Structure formats: C-alpha cells, structure tokens
C-alpha cells in the first residue's frame, strides 16, 4: 500500500513538471512573433506615396497639397535626387520637361497647362507659373498678345519642385467673368514653362473653336493637382510681372 502511494506521488510530480515546461515553451513562442510583425510593418512605412491622376477632381482640397512626393524627403540635405532641396539646387532644363495645354472638360474656356518632368531626378521651375500669351496663330506681330492676370502675394520657396515622372499643372481661364462673347480673332495659346527659358522654347497650342477670350483672362500658379490649380486661378488679380 505504501509503495502504491509513493508511485502516485511520483506521477503527480512528473505531470506538474511537464505542464510547467509546456507553459514556458508557449510563452517564448508568443514573444518571438511580435518583433517579426513590427519589423514587417516598419519596412513598408518608409516607401514613397503614390501619384495622383491628373484630373479636375484629383488630390486633396488644400491648395498646393502634393499627391506624388516621396515621403520624408522634403528636409533632405540635397543629396537625395528625389527631394525638394535637390530640386531647388537643380533647375529644370527645357529638355527635361514635356509641355501640353488642353481644354478642361468641365469648362471650354479653361485650359490646363501640364508640365511633366521626364528626367531621372527632381528639378525646379524658377517661376511660380508658366508664361502665357494669347493671340492669332498667324500673326507676325506678337506685341498685341493678351497676357493673363496672376495671383498676387507671391513668395516662398526658390523654385517649384517637379519630381521625376511627376506633373505640375496651371489653369488658364480665358473668360473668367462668363461674358460668353467672341474671341476677337485670338485662337492660339503660347506657353513657356519657365521664364528662364529662351523664346525658342515657347510652345503654341490651338484654342477650341467658339472659345471666348476677354481682355483679362486669369492664370493660376503651378499646383500638383488640377483642382488646386483651378483654385489658384480664381485668385488671379494682378498683371504678370
């Protein structure tokens, strides 16, 4: 009888020891999963933000908000070719940029000037808006061309940064008052992406038939979305300097 009781006690001790070891192993396994998960999420947190599509409704409503800027590069030292500091020190050449001007679907009197950086690194446009002139396409004398109003109170960064593969937009309204009259023979928009560029780099685009052109069209600043460019255009109030 004493032998049997002794055997039962040994069995209970062995079972308790086994349960203790199992608990210890389970705790170690649960602790090792947490660092793995944190490392995984951190590896994705530093990636660049996605680019927005160039449409009238693209991007957030705040003026000047960017939809295609790489995250965490706005305060770089200039060595990062994708950041603002690099763009400020490396102004765009005409060969880096692709330029277009197309009528805005929602308003036949509004045109979107799009400037795209085709290079492999960020660059800067030294003027806050493109140089725009409206006139007859066959005119030999351009001295009577109409130049739009632009927003006042300019200042800030030394250049407009344009990231590699990214596009900035400026919107022109040839009839901001809604006059809906004629165009006075004006049927062409001439655009220079940066005031530093020679006139040989000016591109001309035909206007839609029936477009209205007033004496004081409006042009906004370069913005990262068409929506923000429209908002900027509505603030135009002074002659381009």
C-alpha positions as CSV (number, residue, x, y, z in Angstrom):
1,X,0.0,0.0,0.0
2,X,2.8,2.4,0.8
3,X,4.5,1.6,-2.4
4,X,1.4,2.4,-4.4
5,X,1.0,5.8,-2.6
6,X,4.6,6.6,-3.4
7,X,4.1,5.8,-7.1
8,X,1.1,8.1,-7.3
9,X,3.0,10.9,-5.7
10,X,5.9,10.5,-8.3
11,X,3.4,10.5,-11.1
12,X,1.8,13.7,-9.9
13,X,5.2,15.4,-9.6
14,X,6.2,14.4,-13.1
15,X,2.9,15.7,-14.5
16,X,3.3,19.1,-12.8
17,X,6.9,19.4,-14.2
18,X,5.7,18.6,-17.7
19,X,2.9,21.2,-17.5
20,X,5.5,23.8,-16.3
21,X,7.8,23.1,-19.2
22,X,5.0,23.3,-21.7
23,X,3.9,26.8,-20.4
24,X,7.5,28.1,-20.6
25,X,7.8,27.0,-24.2
26,X,4.5,28.6,-25.2
27,X,5.5,31.9,-23.7
28,X,8.7,32.0,-25.7
29,X,6.9,31.3,-28.9
30,X,4.3,34.1,-28.4
31,X,7.1,36.6,-27.6
32,X,9.0,36.0,-30.8
33,X,6.1,36.8,-33.1
34,X,5.7,40.4,-32.0
35,X,9.1,41.7,-33.2
36,X,8.7,39.9,-36.5
37,X,5.4,41.7,-37.1
38,X,6.8,45.1,-36.1
39,X,9.8,44.7,-38.5
40,X,7.5,43.8,-41.3
41,X,5.3,46.9,-40.8
42,X,8.3,49.2,-40.5
43,X,9.7,48.1,-43.8
44,X,6.6,49.4,-45.6
45,X,6.3,52.7,-43.7
46,X,9.2,54.4,-45.5
47,X,8.0,53.8,-49.1
48,X,7.0,56.7,-51.4
49,X,3.5,57.9,-51.6
50,X,1.5,57.1,-54.7
51,X,1.0,59.5,-57.5
52,X,-2.4,61.1,-58.1
53,X,-4.1,61.1,-61.6
54,X,-4.2,64.5,-63.4
55,X,-8.0,65.2,-63.3
56,X,-10.1,68.0,-62.1
57,X,-11.1,66.1,-59.0
58,X,-7.6,64.7,-58.2
59,X,-5.9,65.3,-54.9
60,X,-7.0,66.8,-51.6
61,X,-8.8,70.1,-51.5
62,X,-6.0,72.1,-49.7
63,X,-4.2,74.3,-52.2
64,X,-0.7,73.2,-53.1
65,X,-1.1,69.7,-51.5
66,X,1.0,67.1,-53.2
67,X,-0.1,63.7,-54.4
68,X,3.2,62.4,-55.7
69,X,6.0,63.5,-53.5
70,X,8.2,60.8,-52.0
71,X,7.7,60.6,-48.2
72,X,10.3,62.0,-45.9
73,X,12.4,63.9,-48.5
74,X,11.3,67.5,-48.0
75,X,14.1,68.2,-45.5
76,X,16.9,66.3,-47.2
77,X,20.4,67.7,-47.5
78,X,20.4,68.0,-51.3
79,X,22.0,64.6,-51.9
80,X,18.6,62.9,-52.4
81,X,17.7,63.4,-56.1
82,X,14.0,62.9,-55.3
83,X,13.6,65.7,-52.7
84,X,12.8,69.4,-52.6
85,X,16.3,70.6,-51.6
86,X,17.7,68.8,-54.7
87,X,15.1,70.4,-56.9
88,X,15.9,73.9,-55.6
89,X,19.6,73.5,-56.4
90,X,19.0,71.8,-59.8
91,X,16.7,73.9,-62.0
92,X,14.9,72.2,-64.9
93,X,16.2,72.4,-68.4
94,X,13.8,72.7,-71.3
95,X,14.8,69.2,-72.5
96,X,13.7,67.6,-69.2
97,X,10.2,68.9,-69.4
98,X,7.2,67.8,-71.5
99,X,4.6,70.6,-72.0
100,X,1.0,70.4,-73.1
101,X,-2.2,72.6,-72.9
102,X,-5.6,71.1,-73.3
103,X,-9.1,72.4,-72.7
104,X,-10.7,71.4,-69.4
105,X,-13.7,69.1,-70.0
106,X,-15.9,70.9,-67.4
107,X,-15.3,74.3,-69.0
108,X,-14.5,75.0,-72.7
109,X,-12.9,78.4,-71.7
110,X,-10.5,76.8,-69.2
111,X,-7.2,75.2,-70.3
112,X,-4.9,73.0,-68.3
113,X,-1.2,73.6,-68.8
114,X,0.7,70.4,-67.8
115,X,4.4,70.3,-67.3
116,X,6.0,66.8,-66.7
117,X,9.5,66.0,-65.6
118,X,10.8,63.3,-68.0
119,X,14.2,63.1,-66.3
120,X,15.5,60.7,-63.7
121,X,15.8,63.2,-60.9
122,X,13.8,66.1,-59.4
123,X,14.3,69.6,-60.8
124,X,12.9,73.1,-60.1
125,X,11.0,75.6,-62.2
126,X,12.2,79.0,-61.2
127,X,8.9,80.8,-61.9
128,X,5.7,80.1,-60.0
129,X,3.6,80.0,-63.1
130,X,4.1,79.5,-66.8
131,X,4.4,82.5,-69.2
132,X,1.3,82.5,-71.3
133,X,0.2,84.7,-74.2
134,X,-3.0,84.6,-76.3
135,X,-3.0,85.8,-79.9
136,X,-3.8,84.9,-83.5
137,X,-1.8,81.9,-84.7
138,X,-0.8,83.6,-88.0
139,X,0.1,86.9,-86.5
140,X,3.6,88.2,-87.5
141,X,3.5,90.8,-84.7
142,X,3.0,89.4,-81.2
143,X,3.2,92.7,-79.4
144,X,-0.6,92.9,-79.0
145,X,-0.9,89.4,-77.4
146,X,-3.0,89.2,-74.3
147,X,-1.3,88.2,-71.1
148,X,-3.4,86.8,-68.2
149,X,-3.6,88.1,-64.7
150,X,-1.9,86.0,-62.0
151,X,-2.3,85.8,-58.2
152,X,-0.6,88.5,-56.1
153,X,1.5,87.9,-52.9
154,X,4.0,85.5,-54.5
155,X,6.9,84.4,-52.4
156,X,8.3,81.4,-50.6
157,X,10.4,78.6,-52.0
158,X,13.1,79.4,-54.5
159,X,11.5,77.1,-57.2
160,X,8.6,74.9,-57.9
161,X,9.9,71.3,-57.4
162,X,8.9,68.8,-60.1
163,X,9.7,65.2,-59.2
164,X,10.9,62.7,-61.7
165,X,7.9,61.4,-63.7
166,X,5.6,63.9,-61.9
167,X,3.4,66.6,-63.4
168,X,2.5,70.1,-62.2
169,X,-0.5,72.0,-63.5
170,X,-1.5,75.6,-64.1
171,X,-5.1,76.5,-65.2
172,X,-5.9,79.4,-67.6
173,X,-9.4,80.8,-67.8
174,X,-9.9,82.9,-71.0
175,X,-13.4,84.1,-69.9
176,X,-13.4,84.3,-66.0
177,X,-16.3,86.7,-66.0
178,X,-18.6,84.5,-68.1
179,X,-19.1,87.0,-70.9
180,X,-19.6,84.3,-73.5
181,X,-18.7,86.6,-76.4
182,X,-16.3,86.2,-79.3
183,X,-12.5,85.6,-79.3
184,X,-11.6,88.7,-81.4
185,X,-9.5,86.5,-83.7
186,X,-7.5,85.0,-80.9
187,X,-7.1,81.3,-81.5
188,X,-3.8,80.3,-80.1
189,X,-2.1,79.9,-76.6
190,X,1.6,80.3,-76.4
191,X,3.3,78.8,-73.3
192,X,6.8,79.0,-71.9
193,X,7.2,76.6,-69.0
194,X,9.8,78.7,-67.1
195,X,10.7,82.4,-67.5
196,X,14.4,81.4,-67.7
197,X,13.9,79.6,-71.0
198,X,14.5,81.4,-74.3
199,X,11.6,82.2,-76.5
200,X,12.7,79.4,-78.8
201,X,11.3,77.0,-76.2
202,X,7.8,78.5,-76.3
203,X,5.1,76.1,-77.5
204,X,1.9,77.1,-79.1
205,X,-1.4,75.3,-78.8
206,X,-4.7,75.9,-80.8
207,X,-7.7,77.0,-78.9
208,X,-11.1,75.4,-79.3
209,X,-13.4,77.0,-81.8
210,X,-16.0,79.2,-80.2
211,X,-13.9,79.9,-77.1
212,X,-14.4,83.3,-75.5
213,X,-11.4,85.5,-74.9
214,X,-11.7,88.6,-72.7
215,X,-9.1,91.3,-72.1
216,X,-8.3,90.0,-68.6
217,X,-8.0,86.2,-68.6
218,X,-6.8,84.6,-65.4
219,X,-3.9,82.2,-64.8
220,X,-3.1,80.3,-61.6
221,X,0.1,79.1,-60.1
222,X,1.7,75.7,-60.6
223,X,0.0,73.1,-58.5
224,X,0.2,69.3,-58.0
225,X,-3.5,68.7,-58.9
226,X,-5.8,70.3,-61.5
227,X,-8.3,71.0,-58.7
228,X,-5.8,73.1,-56.8
229,X,-4.7,74.8,-60.0
230,X,-8.3,75.9,-60.6
231,X,-8.5,77.3,-57.1
232,X,-5.3,79.2,-57.6
233,X,-6.5,80.6,-60.9
234,X,-9.6,82.1,-59.3
235,X,-7.2,84.2,-57.1
236,X,-5.5,85.9,-60.0
237,X,-5.7,89.7,-59.6
238,X,-2.5,91.4,-61.0
239,X,-0.7,91.6,-64.3
240,X,2.2,89.1,-64.7
241,X,5.5,90.8,-63.9
